[in-house]
């Protein structure tokens, strides 16, 4: 029975992906009303996250950001499904890729790179970079729980232009192995999700003590691969621009923790400028820092108890 329902859900997703954007936008408006006003999807989590992240904002300002977030979340769901059926022309019309010369620079030097991204705007459409670059794009992902059919649908969509998916638990091992490969690679990591309670790396992010994933730092230190930052900016409904920035050129020349501090600073700068487009519905601050773990300052120094 579960298998039948899973296949039914994926079949519906494929059907929706074939609809034109003007129809999908109308459906998204309906989904927004359902999510925010009827189902009230994770509203307590969203409002708590926003209030703690922006204590200087009034209740009305928080409410405005929340409503915009839910509307964007509805668009994002539709856009993710649509991507599986979009033609190259449709994608080129709706997302502009900038700074591709950075990838070419490292490719010509035979050097792989680490690309840090975030759950802001439409990160899924950023996978179209693989269509435009020579390096092998590797996308780290967390498996879909209890629905292998949906997971395969998403993987097929993400890999349709040649990118390869890597399960998060295998990311470090895969990156180290491919660092020795003939074809340079670009490892995309969205490291702004909730880190394990056992994390040893903590800092202040959006006014809250936050655990960080150490994986990107470990890979950069072991391979000395340049660390880049990936940002997508919304320029219209279902229209985006993607940018690549150099974050840490030579990881061996900085303190390891500075890699993650630079990442946190860049993320916070973007989120503060466009808060409605970050994924506020996740419980990123559900863990508390243990008393024996140091809190790193943003300049990579540490505060000791």
N, C-alpha and C positions, 0 to 999 in steps of 0.2 A: 504493500500500500504506500509506504514512504517513497519507494522508488518511482511509483506511478506519479505521485504528487510532484516529486523533484523534476521528472521529465516534463510534466505539465507546466511547471513554473518556467523552465528553460524554453519550452515551446512558446509561451506567452512573451518572453523576453525577445526571442527571435522575431516574433510577429511585430512587436512594438518597434524594433530596430528598423523595420522596413517602412515605417510611416514617415512622412515629410516633417520637417522641423515645425512648420506652422501648426500642425496637428499636435505634435509632441509638446509644444509650448502651452497649448490649451490644456492638455492633460496634466502638465506640470503645475499649472495654476490650481487645478482641482486637487492634486496631491498635496500642494502646500496648505490649502484650507483644511484638508483631512489631517495632515501631520500636526499642524499647529493648534487648531481649534477643536478638533474632534478626538483624534487618538491621543493628542498631547504627547507625542513621541519624545521621551527623555527630556521633557521640559525642565524638570527639577535640576537635572544634571547641567543642562545648558545654562540656565539662569545662575546657578551656583558658580559655575566656571567663569562666567562673564563678570559677576559681581566681585569675585576675588581677584580677577585679573585686572579689572578697571575700577578700583575703589573710588576713584575721583569722579566717576560718571554718575549721573542722577538715575533714579529708577526708570524714568521715561527714556533716557538715552539707552539704557540697557535693553529696554523693551524694543526699541527701534532696531537695535543691532540684532536682537534675537529673531525678530520677524524677518529681517533681511536674510539672516542665516538660513532660516527654514525654507524661504523661497529659493535661495541658491541651492540648498540641499536637494530640493525637488528637481531643479534643473540638472544638477549633477547626476542624479540617478538616471534621468532620461538620457543625458549625454553619454554616460558610460555604456548604456545599452546600444545607443545609436552608433557608437564608434565601431562596433562589430560589423556593421553593414555599410559604413560610409566609404565612398569612392575616394581615390586620391585627390580628385578635383574638389570634392566637397570638403575634405580635410584642409587642403591648401587654401580654400576660400575662408576657412574659419579659424585657422591658427597659423600665425607667422612665427617662424623659428629664427631667432637671432643668435649671433655670436658663434656660428658653426665653425668659423676659422679656428677657434680654440681646440675643438676636437681634431681638426686636420693637423694642427701644429703638433700635437702629441702623437698622432698616428704616424706622421712622417719621421718622428724621432723613435718610433717603435716603442712608445711608452703608454702603458695603461693608466687609467685615472679612476678616481672615486668620485661619484656624483651624488652629493647630498641634497635631498629634496624635502618637501613637507606637504602635509595634507591641506593645501591652500589652493583655492580655485580648482581647476580640473587637471590634476596630476596625471590621470589616465591618458589624456590626449598627448601628453608629453612623450609617450612611447613612440610617437611618429618620428622622433629624432633618428631612430634606427634606419628609416627609409632614406635619410639624407647624409648619413655618415658611414665611413668605412670600418670603423672599429666595431667589435661585437658588443651590442648592448645587452647587459645582464640586469634583470629586474628582480630584486629580492621581494618575496611576498610571504604573507602569513596564510596558510591554507584555510579555505572555507570550512567551517565546522558543520558536520552532519549533512552535507549536501555536495557530494563529489561530482554530480552532474553539473551543478551551477559552477563549481570550481573549474571544471574543464571548459565550460563555455567562456568564462572570464580569461582563462589561460590562452585559449585559441584566439580571442580578441586581442590580447596583449602581444601575442607572438606573430600576428599575421604579417608584419613587415620585417620579420627576421630576428626580433629580440628573443632572448631566452630567459625563462623564469627560473629562479633559484629559491628553494625553500629557505626561510630565514635561519633555520638551525644549521644549514649547510653553507651559509654565505661566506664565512671566514675561510673555510677549507677550499671552497670553490675559487675564491679570489686569489688565494695563494697558489693554487694549481695553475690557473690561467695567467698568472703573472709570468710564468715561464713559457707560455704558448707563443707561437710565431705571430699570430694575429693579435694586436693590442685590443684590450677590452675597456668598456666603461661600465662600472658597477654602480647601479642606481640604488640608493638606500634612502627610504623615508623613515628617518630615525626620530620622529617627533611623537611617536605613540607611547603608550604607558609602558615603562620599563619594569622588569621584574622587581619584586620586593627585595631581592638579594643584591640589587645593584650597589656597587661600591663607589659610583660616581654621581655626586649630587651638586647642584648649583641652584641659584635663584633664577626663575624664569617666569615672567608675567606676575611678579610680586609673590610668588609661591616657591617653596623649596621643592625641587623637582629632580627625580632620578633620571639619569641619562643612559642610553645604550652605549656600551664601551666598544662594540664591534667595529664601527668606522675608525675609531682611534687605533685599535689594535691592527687592523689591516693596513692603515696608512703607515704606522710605525714599522711593521715588518716588511713592507714592500717599497716604502718611500715613494709611493705613487702620489702625484699631485691631487689635492682635494678641491673639487669644484662645487659650486652651489647652483641649484636648479630652481628657477622661479617662474611661475606662470601668472601673468597679469590679465585680468578680465577687461576687455575693451568694449563689450557689448553682450547681449544675450546670446550665449553659446558661441562667443567669439573671443579669442585669446591671443596673447603674444607670449612666447617663451623666451627666457633669457638664461644665459650661462655666465657665471662669474668665477674668477679664480679666487679661491678662499685661502688655501695654504699651498704655495708652490713646492716647497721642499719640507716635508714633515720632519725630516731628520734634523732640521735646523731650529726647531721650536720644541718647547716642552710638550709632551704628548697631550696633556689635558687642554692645551691651548687650541688644539684642533676642534674639540667639542665646544669650547667657549666661543670661538669664532662663529661656529654654526649657530649656537644659541643667540648670539648677538644679532646675526643677520635675520634669523627667524622672527625675533621679537620686533625688530625694526619694521618688517613687512606686516606682521599681524597688527601692530599698533596703527599703521596707516590704513589698513583695510580689514578691520576685525570681522566683518560679516562673512568673509570667505574662508575662514579657517574652520576645521571640523571640531566644533565645540561639544558635540554629543558624546564624545568619548570620556571615560573617567580617568583622565591622565594623572590626577593628583590623589588617587585612592590610597597610595602608600605613604607612610610617614617615615622620615629619616631616623634610623637607629641612632642612639646616643653616641655610639662608638665610631660613627662614620663622619668624616670631615665634610664641611660645606665649602666648595670651591667658589671663590670670587670670580667675577666675569673676566678679570685680568689673569686668571689661571693661578692666583695665589690661594691660600687656604685659610679658613678661619678655624681655629682649634678650640675645643671646649676647655 
